[in-house]
Amino acid sequence: MKSLITVCIVGVVLAFLENNTKKKGIKRGQKKFTIRTPRSYFIFGVVEAGMVGGILIWGELTNQLNIFYIIVLFLGALPGLLLMILPIAGMWEVQVDGDNIEAIKLFVFRKQFLFSEITHCKETRGGWKVYVNGKRKKAFFVDRMMEGANLFLKRIGKTNIPIEEMKRKKD
């Protein structure tokens, strides 16, 4: 019974977080936009965590639940939980407002850059590493799957910032 109550409480909290994410929204336009993980990832995470929660409830009802199974199920639920929290506003996003760029991770780690400081980008399999003022370390990363990534790429192309193509192996 405790597991059922826990699953219900977690579901309500996650629904609140999803609703909060929808309210903040993503602004569209060439000058002002937000690059964020798609909200559809939340659905995949809920399905995966729901399946793990169902297995936990079944294990408790049939008295087949021991500490080993709990640890394995918890480790199995981690990817789903990650998929649920990534679309939350401020978890992992890049906000572009004119010439200002703010990369936010985990709500508190914020880095600010100017679009005019970007010297070049490197294409990778998953997206683009962005470098500023000739530094060797990347300033931030833009994932291809994120909402708004295409607007960022258009803006990079419009300002003639060079993009180093990924070297592909020839078969």
N, C-alpha and C positions, 0 to 999 in steps of 0.2 A: 504494500500500500504506500510505503514511503517513496518508492521509485515512481509510482504513478503521480503522486503529488509533486515530486521534483520535476518530472517531465512536463507537467502542466505549467508550473511556475517558469521554467526555462522557456517554454513556448510563448508565454505571455511577454516575457522580457524581450525575446527575439522579435516578436511581432511589433513591439514598441520601437525597437531599434530600426527595424525595416521601415516603419512609418516615418521615423525621424529622418532617415536617409532620403526618402522620397520628397519630403518637404524642402530640404536644402536645394535639391535639384542641381542641374548642370547647365550653366549659361552657354549659349551657342553664339558664335560670331568669330570673326577673324582677330579681333582685338582683345576680347574678354571671354575666357572659357575655362573649364575645369577638366582635368584629365583624371579619371577615377575608374576603379574596377567596376565592371558592369553589375547591375543589380540582379541579373539573372543568376549569378554565382550563388546568391543567397538561397535560391530555390534548391540548387544542387546540394548545398550544405545542409539544409533542413531535411531533405530526403535521406541523406546519408546518416545524419545524427538521429533522425527518427527511427531508422532501421536499427541502429545500435541501441537506442532506448527501448525499442520493442524487444530486442533480444535480452536486454537486462531485465525487463519486466517478466518475460517468459522464464528466464533463469531463476528469478526470485519466486515465482509462483510454483515452479516445479521443484524447488529446493535443490537445484543443480548448480547454484552460483557459489564459486569459491574465489579466493583472492587472485589466483592465476587468471581466471576468466575475466575478472573485473579489470585487471591491468591490461590484458590483451584487448578488451573491448574499448577501454579508455584510449589506448594508443591508436586503435582503429578509428575512433571518433575524432581524433585531432585534425585530420585533413578537412572533415566536414565542418568542424568548428571554425577553422581558419577561413573556409569559403564563406561562412556566415558573417564573420566580422570584417572581412576585407572591404565589402562595399559600403560600410558605414563611413559617413562623411568625416574626414580627418584621419582616417586610419592609414591610408596610403593614397595620396593625391598630389597633383601638381596644379597650382592655380596660376593662370596667366591673366594679367590685367594690364593691357597696354604693353609697356616695356618692362614691367615688374613680373618676376616669376617667383613663386613661393612653393618649395617642395616640402610637403608635410608627411611625416611618418609617425605613427603611434600617437597622434594628437599633440605631442609636445616637442618633438624634434623637428624644428623648422629651419630651413635654409632659404635665404633670399638672394636672388640674382637679378641682373638686368638682361633683357633680351639682347641688347647691344654688346654684352660681355661674352656671348657665346662665340667661340672661335671655330669649333667644328663638332661634328657628330660621327659616331662610329656605329654602323649597322651591325647588329648581332642576330642570332636566330630568333630571339624573343622580342626584339625592339631596337631602341637606339640609346646609346650612351652619349650623354651630352657633356661637353667639356667647356670650361670658361677660362678666359685669359691665359691660354696656353699651359694650364696645369696638367700634370700627368694623371692625376686622380680625377675620376669622373665626378661631375657636379651632381647629376641625378640621372635616373633611368626612366625612359618612357616605354612601356610595354605595348606591343601591337594590339593586344586584346582589350586595352583600356578604352573607355568611352572618351572621345575627344582627341585621341592620338592622331587621327587623320587631320584634324584642324592644326595640330602642332606641326605636323609634317608639311602641310601647305604653307604655314607661316615661315618655317625654316627655308623652304624653297623660294618663297617670295622675297626674303631678305638675303638671298644668295649665300647662305651659310653652307660650306662644303660638307657633304656626307660621304664618309669613307665606306665604300661598298664592302660587304662581307665577301671574303674569298671563298669561292665554291670549289669543291673537289670535282674533277672531271672523272667520270666512270669509264 
